[in-house]
Amino acid sequence: MPGKFDDLYKRTPIRALEGQAGILQTILFLEKMGEVNFQKIVGDAGITGRSLYGSLEKLGKLGLIKQRTDSTSYPPKNMITLTEKGKKIAIKLKEVEIVLRDENE
Protein backbone atom coordinates (compact mmCIF):
# COMPACT_ATOMS: atom_id res chain seq x y z
CA MET A 1 0.00 0.00 0.00
CA PRO A 2 1.55 3.32 -1.07
CA GLY A 3 2.32 5.78 1.68
CA LYS A 4 2.29 9.55 1.84
CA PHE A 5 5.92 9.71 0.72
CA ASP A 6 5.08 7.77 -2.45
CA ASP A 7 2.36 10.27 -3.32
CA LEU A 8 4.68 13.24 -2.69
CA TYR A 9 7.55 11.66 -4.60
CA LYS A 10 5.43 11.07 -7.69
CA ARG A 11 5.02 14.84 -7.99
CA THR A 12 8.71 15.82 -7.67
CA PRO A 13 10.78 16.96 -10.65
CA ILE A 14 13.51 14.41 -9.94
CA ARG A 15 11.00 11.66 -10.71
CA ALA A 16 11.31 12.63 -14.39
CA LEU A 17 14.90 11.37 -14.37
CA GLU A 18 13.85 7.84 -13.43
CA GLY A 19 12.96 5.04 -15.74
CA GLN A 20 14.99 6.17 -18.74
CA ALA A 21 18.10 4.14 -19.46
CA GLY A 22 21.16 6.29 -19.94
CA ILE A 23 19.71 9.61 -18.81
CA LEU A 24 22.25 10.23 -16.03
CA GLN A 25 25.05 8.94 -18.23
CA THR A 26 23.97 11.36 -20.97
CA ILE A 27 24.07 14.32 -18.57
CA LEU A 28 27.56 13.41 -17.36
CA PHE A 29 28.81 12.78 -20.90
CA LEU A 30 27.57 16.16 -22.10
CA GLU A 31 29.13 17.87 -19.09
CA LYS A 32 32.48 16.30 -19.93
CA MET A 33 32.39 16.71 -23.72
CA GLY A 34 30.52 19.99 -24.22
CA GLU A 35 28.62 20.27 -27.49
CA VAL A 36 28.41 17.00 -29.43
CA ASN A 37 26.16 15.36 -31.96
CA PHE A 38 23.85 12.39 -31.45
CA GLN A 39 26.21 9.88 -33.08
CA LYS A 40 29.12 10.95 -30.88
CA ILE A 41 27.08 10.20 -27.76
CA VAL A 42 25.95 6.83 -29.11
CA GLY A 43 29.49 5.91 -30.17
CA ASP A 44 31.48 7.17 -27.21
CA ALA A 45 29.07 6.94 -24.27
CA GLY A 46 27.84 3.46 -25.15
CA ILE A 47 24.16 4.39 -25.07
CA THR A 48 21.87 2.89 -27.68
CA GLY A 49 20.25 5.27 -30.13
CA ARG A 50 16.80 4.34 -28.88
CA SER A 51 17.69 5.03 -25.23
CA LEU A 52 19.45 8.25 -26.15
CA TYR A 53 16.46 9.51 -28.10
CA GLY A 54 14.24 8.98 -25.03
CA SER A 55 16.82 10.58 -22.73
CA LEU A 56 17.16 13.65 -24.93
CA GLU A 57 13.40 14.04 -25.10
CA LYS A 58 13.13 14.02 -21.29
CA LEU A 59 16.16 16.27 -20.83
CA GLY A 60 14.73 18.76 -23.31
CA LYS A 61 11.37 18.85 -21.52
CA LEU A 62 13.19 19.53 -18.25
CA GLY A 63 15.18 22.34 -19.85
CA LEU A 64 18.51 20.58 -19.21
CA ILE A 65 19.73 20.49 -22.82
CA LYS A 66 19.57 22.64 -25.90
CA GLN A 67 19.87 21.49 -29.46
CA ARG A 68 20.85 23.26 -32.64
CA THR A 69 21.42 22.26 -36.23
CA ASP A 70 24.97 22.61 -37.54
CA SER A 71 24.32 23.37 -41.19
CA THR A 72 28.04 23.85 -41.91
CA SER A 73 28.49 20.08 -42.02
CA TYR A 74 27.06 17.75 -44.64
CA PRO A 75 24.72 16.26 -43.84
CA PRO A 76 23.66 18.79 -41.20
CA LYS A 77 24.17 17.53 -37.65
CA ASN A 78 21.98 18.00 -34.61
CA MET A 79 24.31 19.39 -31.93
CA ILE A 80 23.44 18.89 -28.26
CA THR A 81 24.75 20.68 -25.18
CA LEU A 82 23.73 21.23 -21.57
CA THR A 83 21.94 24.39 -20.56
CA GLU A 84 23.09 26.26 -17.45
CA LYS A 85 20.43 24.35 -15.50
CA GLY A 86 21.78 21.08 -16.97
CA LYS A 87 25.32 22.00 -15.94
CA LYS A 88 24.15 22.57 -12.36
CA ILE A 89 22.53 19.12 -12.35
CA ALA A 90 25.75 17.57 -13.74
CA ILE A 91 27.79 19.14 -10.94
CA LYS A 92 25.42 17.68 -8.35
CA LEU A 93 25.55 14.25 -10.01
CA LYS A 94 29.35 14.33 -9.85
CA GLU A 95 29.11 15.17 -6.14
CA VAL A 96 26.84 12.15 -5.63
CA GLU A 97 29.37 9.98 -7.48
CA ILE A 98 32.13 11.16 -5.13
CA VAL A 99 30.07 10.30 -2.06
CA LEU A 100 29.22 6.86 -3.48
CA ARG A 101 32.89 6.19 -4.22
CA ASP A 102 34.19 7.46 -0.90
CA GLU A 103 35.24 4.42 1.12
CA ASN A 104 35.78 6.47 4.28
CA GLU A 105 32.10 7.12 4.92
C-alpha positions as CSV (number, residue, x, y, z in Angstrom):
1,M,0.0,0.0,0.0
2,P,1.6,3.3,-1.1
3,G,2.3,5.8,1.7
4,K,2.3,9.6,1.8
5,F,5.9,9.7,0.7
6,D,5.1,7.8,-2.5
7,D,2.4,10.3,-3.3
8,L,4.7,13.2,-2.7
9,Y,7.6,11.7,-4.6
10,K,5.4,11.1,-7.7
11,R,5.0,14.8,-8.0
12,T,8.7,15.8,-7.7
13,P,10.8,17.0,-10.7
14,I,13.5,14.4,-9.9
15,R,11.0,11.7,-10.7
16,A,11.3,12.6,-14.4
17,L,14.9,11.4,-14.4
18,E,13.8,7.8,-13.4
19,G,13.0,5.0,-15.7
20,Q,15.0,6.2,-18.7
21,A,18.1,4.1,-19.5
22,G,21.2,6.3,-19.9
23,I,19.7,9.6,-18.8
24,L,22.2,10.2,-16.0
25,Q,25.0,8.9,-18.2
26,T,24.0,11.4,-21.0
27,I,24.1,14.3,-18.6
28,L,27.6,13.4,-17.4
29,F,28.8,12.8,-20.9
30,L,27.6,16.2,-22.1
31,E,29.1,17.9,-19.1
32,K,32.5,16.3,-19.9
33,M,32.4,16.7,-23.7
34,G,30.5,20.0,-24.2
35,E,28.6,20.3,-27.5
36,V,28.4,17.0,-29.4
37,N,26.2,15.4,-32.0
38,F,23.8,12.4,-31.5
39,Q,26.2,9.9,-33.1
40,K,29.1,11.0,-30.9
41,I,27.1,10.2,-27.8
42,V,25.9,6.8,-29.1
43,G,29.5,5.9,-30.2
44,D,31.5,7.2,-27.2
45,A,29.1,6.9,-24.3
46,G,27.8,3.5,-25.1
47,I,24.2,4.4,-25.1
48,T,21.9,2.9,-27.7
49,G,20.2,5.3,-30.1
50,R,16.8,4.3,-28.9
51,S,17.7,5.0,-25.2
52,L,19.5,8.2,-26.1
53,Y,16.5,9.5,-28.1
54,G,14.2,9.0,-25.0
55,S,16.8,10.6,-22.7
56,L,17.2,13.7,-24.9
57,E,13.4,14.0,-25.1
58,K,13.1,14.0,-21.3
59,L,16.2,16.3,-20.8
60,G,14.7,18.8,-23.3
61,K,11.4,18.9,-21.5
62,L,13.2,19.5,-18.2
63,G,15.2,22.3,-19.8
64,L,18.5,20.6,-19.2
65,I,19.7,20.5,-22.8
66,K,19.6,22.6,-25.9
67,Q,19.9,21.5,-29.5
68,R,20.8,23.3,-32.6
69,T,21.4,22.3,-36.2
70,D,25.0,22.6,-37.5
71,S,24.3,23.4,-41.2
72,T,28.0,23.8,-41.9
73,S,28.5,20.1,-42.0
74,Y,27.1,17.8,-44.6
75,P,24.7,16.3,-43.8
76,P,23.7,18.8,-41.2
77,K,24.2,17.5,-37.6
78,N,22.0,18.0,-34.6
79,M,24.3,19.4,-31.9
80,I,23.4,18.9,-28.3
81,T,24.8,20.7,-25.2
82,L,23.7,21.2,-21.6
83,T,21.9,24.4,-20.6
84,E,23.1,26.3,-17.4
85,K,20.4,24.3,-15.5
86,G,21.8,21.1,-17.0
87,K,25.3,22.0,-15.9
88,K,24.1,22.6,-12.4
89,I,22.5,19.1,-12.4
90,A,25.7,17.6,-13.7
91,I,27.8,19.1,-10.9
92,K,25.4,17.7,-8.3
93,L,25.6,14.3,-10.0
94,K,29.3,14.3,-9.8
95,E,29.1,15.2,-6.1
96,V,26.8,12.1,-5.6
97,E,29.4,10.0,-7.5
98,I,32.1,11.2,-5.1
99,V,30.1,10.3,-2.1
100,L,29.2,6.9,-3.5
101,R,32.9,6.2,-4.2
102,D,34.2,7.5,-0.9
103,E,35.2,4.4,1.1
104,N,35.8,6.5,4.3
105,E,32.1,7.1,4.9
